[in-house]
Amino acid sequence: MKKRIAIVDLGGQYCHLIGRRLRDFSVTAEIYGPDVSPKELAMHAGIILSGGPSSVYEAGAPKVQPAILELKRPILGICYGHQLLAQMLGARVEKGSGEYGPTKLSVSAEDRLFADLPKEQLVWMSHGDTVNQLPAQLIPLASTEQCPNAAFADPANGFYGVQFHPEVVQTEYGRDILGRFVSSICGLEIRSDGKDRVQKLLESIRTRVGNKSVFFLVSGGVDSTVAFVLCSKALPKERILGLYVDTGLMRKREKEDLVVNLASIGLVDRLRIKDETRLFLDKLKGVVDPEEKRRIIGGLFVDAQSRTMAECGIDEGQWLLGQGTIYPDTIESGGASGRAAVIKTHHNRSPEILALLEKGLVIEPLAEFYKDEVRELGRLLGLQPKLTNRWPFPGPGLAIRCLCTRNPEKATRLEKPLEALMESSDCEGVVIPIKSVGVQGDSRTYKHVVALRHRQQHLDYEMLQSLSTKLCNVHTTTNRVIALITGPATGLMDVFVKPATLTEERLEMLREADFIVRRRMEQAKLAEKVWQFPVVLAPISFRAGEAIILRPVNSEDGMTADFARLPTDLVHEMADEIISLRKGKIDAVFLDVTSKPPATIEWE
């Protein structure tokens, strides 16, 4: 056991991701709850305390037993874990101004954690509290503009804390920092993992399914298709059946692409297609709240599955429901442990699905994996790059990219200090009274959006990144920033939000805009250079129309992301074509310039 690392889950969105990073080193990690006994932790070579949404000074915040400090085992605290470890060692933790997204870190003392790494490096932050007043035995290692003690060490005892997240890919030297903790501090050997995961997964599926069969919900996306193919390779074909539910919420040509992909691997005869467009649209009529949309859609999927099984004469007692759930779906829906905050309820974590999971009636072959790992599995299974590299698309489809609201409201001015920031950047900025989902400090936020307009309609990505970070850190009612690409010459103060619901006309406008974006990106041979590209329809109006918001992002696993820097001429060409296609219906196009955190990739 002492060749393993113990991870204590304190409710962080990225807790499982730490274990995944250690898996890249061929180091095994065990995840425990905060009530784990010191005796159990003593069986490991080192301990990592994860992040979490709580504040260490609040009643009921997760704690670990103080006796872990006496184990003579190295400890690394990350984010909330950093604050908790510092507090246990005598430091003061207080509410700070907050940092979310990319942040410059200045290293003042290398020690073993930062050995041979640059003095200035980019790290990923997501916190609202700060460690202050370190006791004498703790050495400050690094700082940021907002955080004087962004890393500390007690080298004699092997205790380390970092306020940032080394486990996410956006932390420039995060892999090195974790590697140094595991090897130099915990004394474990690290190496690349060359094991064949596919064979292990096939064996696991056979064990889990036994003599039963699998009825699979297939969306056409990477995750569900890879999971469906895995099951088809693990089981005889007659014991697997796929269902594609046409919800009326899918992208243009989605169904046709799925049929072609499955035909290329000999599985199209194991697929049933069910048109439920009318039912889904009727049930979603008038629904505005994004969580309610997700709950309704998740329930309807299960209903469609049950009815189709009955129509096919399938005995539910002899079948399992198969899903392409991956780990980020679970963690954003509240986490496998239940300690993480709910950011948004994925359709594959609806109450109906959770009830089936409780009864052991669901199989999810990819539930422990992240998107980049799923893509690699798809390649190992022989799937075409056009499928494995395609942009992720959410199960609820365009329903959560078609924003709705009940009340008309006008844009409002930014606070005066922020207006000065706008002036120095030659930008106009306003608060738009429409909300989007975000993740800040490992908690769900639902806040307003700031819209920017450069007076020369110029897209300076570095300036927009800096403004976006500052606005979301300082403007506490904001978690997302968008920049105007094209629209009327009038100022942003003329913008208003108008009432809108989910209608077929709005969905078709969004579907057309999405198709334009995909076609343009493919023509420019840039589709595979972007990890995901949501296109959002929002009832943001200058005159009488609405706005399309482009959200190109780059990520590795979907847990963190940064907006993609596309060629500006291509962005303007997309925007111009979208507006010309629906004159009077769409009167502006914006670009989302927010990282995750503080925003999520999807708006709802």
HELIX and SHEET records of a PDB file:
HELIX    1   1 CYS A   15  ASP A   24  1                                  10    
HELIX    2   2 PRO A   38  LEU A   41  1                                   4    
HELIX    3   3 PRO A   66  GLU A   70  5                                   5    
HELIX    4   4 TYR A   80  MET A   88  1                                   9    
HELIX    5   5 GLY A  174  ARG A  180  1                                   7    
HELIX    6   6 PHE A  181  ILE A  185  3                                   5    
HELIX    7   7 ARG A  197  VAL A  209  1                                  13    
HELIX    8   8 VAL A  222  ALA A  234  1                                  13    
HELIX    9   9 LYS A  237  ARG A  239  5                                   3    
HELIX   10  10 GLU A  254  SER A  264  1                                  11    
HELIX   11  11 VAL A  268  ARG A  270  5                                   3    
HELIX   12  12 THR A  277  LEU A  284  1                                   8    
HELIX   13  13 PRO A  290  GLU A  311  1                                  22    
HELIX   14  14 GLU A  316  GLN A  318  5                                   3    
HELIX   15  15 TYR A  327  GLU A  332  1                                   6    
HELIX   16  16 HIS A  347  ARG A  349  5                                   3    
HELIX   17  17 PRO A  351  GLU A  358  1                                   8    
HELIX   18  18 LYS A  371  LEU A  380  1                                  10    
HELIX   19  19 PRO A  385  THR A  388  1                                   4    
HELIX   20  20 GLY A  397  ILE A  400  5                                   4    
HELIX   21  21 LYS A  416  SER A  424  1                                   9    
HELIX   22  22 TYR A  461  VAL A  474  1                                  14    
HELIX   23  23 LEU A  492  ASP A  494  5                                   3    
HELIX   24  24 GLU A  504  GLN A  523  1                                  20    
HELIX   25  25 ALA A  527  LYS A  529  5                                   3    
HELIX   26  26 THR A  568  LEU A  581  1                                  14    
SHEET    1   A 9 ALA A  29  TYR A  32  0                                        
SHEET    2   A 9 ILE A   5  VAL A   8  1                                        
SHEET    3   A 9 GLY A  46  LEU A  49  1                                        
SHEET    4   A 9 ILE A  75  ILE A  78  1                                        
SHEET    5   A 9 PHE A 159  VAL A 162  1                                        
SHEET    6   A 9 ALA A 151  ASP A 154 -1                                        
SHEET    7   A 9 ILE A 139  SER A 143 -1                                        
SHEET    8   A 9 ARG A  92  VAL A 107 -1                                        
SHEET    9   A 9 GLU A 120  ASN A 132 -1                                        
SHEET    1   B 5 LEU A 271  ASP A 275  0                                        
SHEET    2   B 5 ILE A 240  ASP A 246  1                                        
SHEET    3   B 5 SER A 213  LEU A 217  1                                        
SHEET    4   B 5 TRP A 319  GLY A 322  1                                        
SHEET    5   B 5 VAL A 362  ILE A 363  1                                        
SHEET    1   C 3 GLU A 409  LYS A 410  0                                        
SHEET    2   C 3 PHE A 496  VAL A 497 -1                                        
SHEET    3   C 3 ILE A 540  SER A 541 -1                                        
SHEET    1   D 7 THR A 412  ARG A 413  0                                        
SHEET    2   D 7 CYS A 427  GLN A 440 -1                                        
SHEET    3   D 7 SER A 443  HIS A 454 -1                                        
SHEET    4   D 7 THR A 478  THR A 486  1                                        
SHEET    5   D 7 ILE A 586  ASP A 592 -1                                        
SHEET    6   D 7 GLU A 546  LEU A 550  1                                        
SHEET    7   D 7 VAL A 535  ALA A 538 -1                                        
SHEET    1   E 2 VAL A 553  ASN A 554  0                                        
SHEET    2   E 2 ASP A 562  PHE A 563 -1                                        
END                                                                             
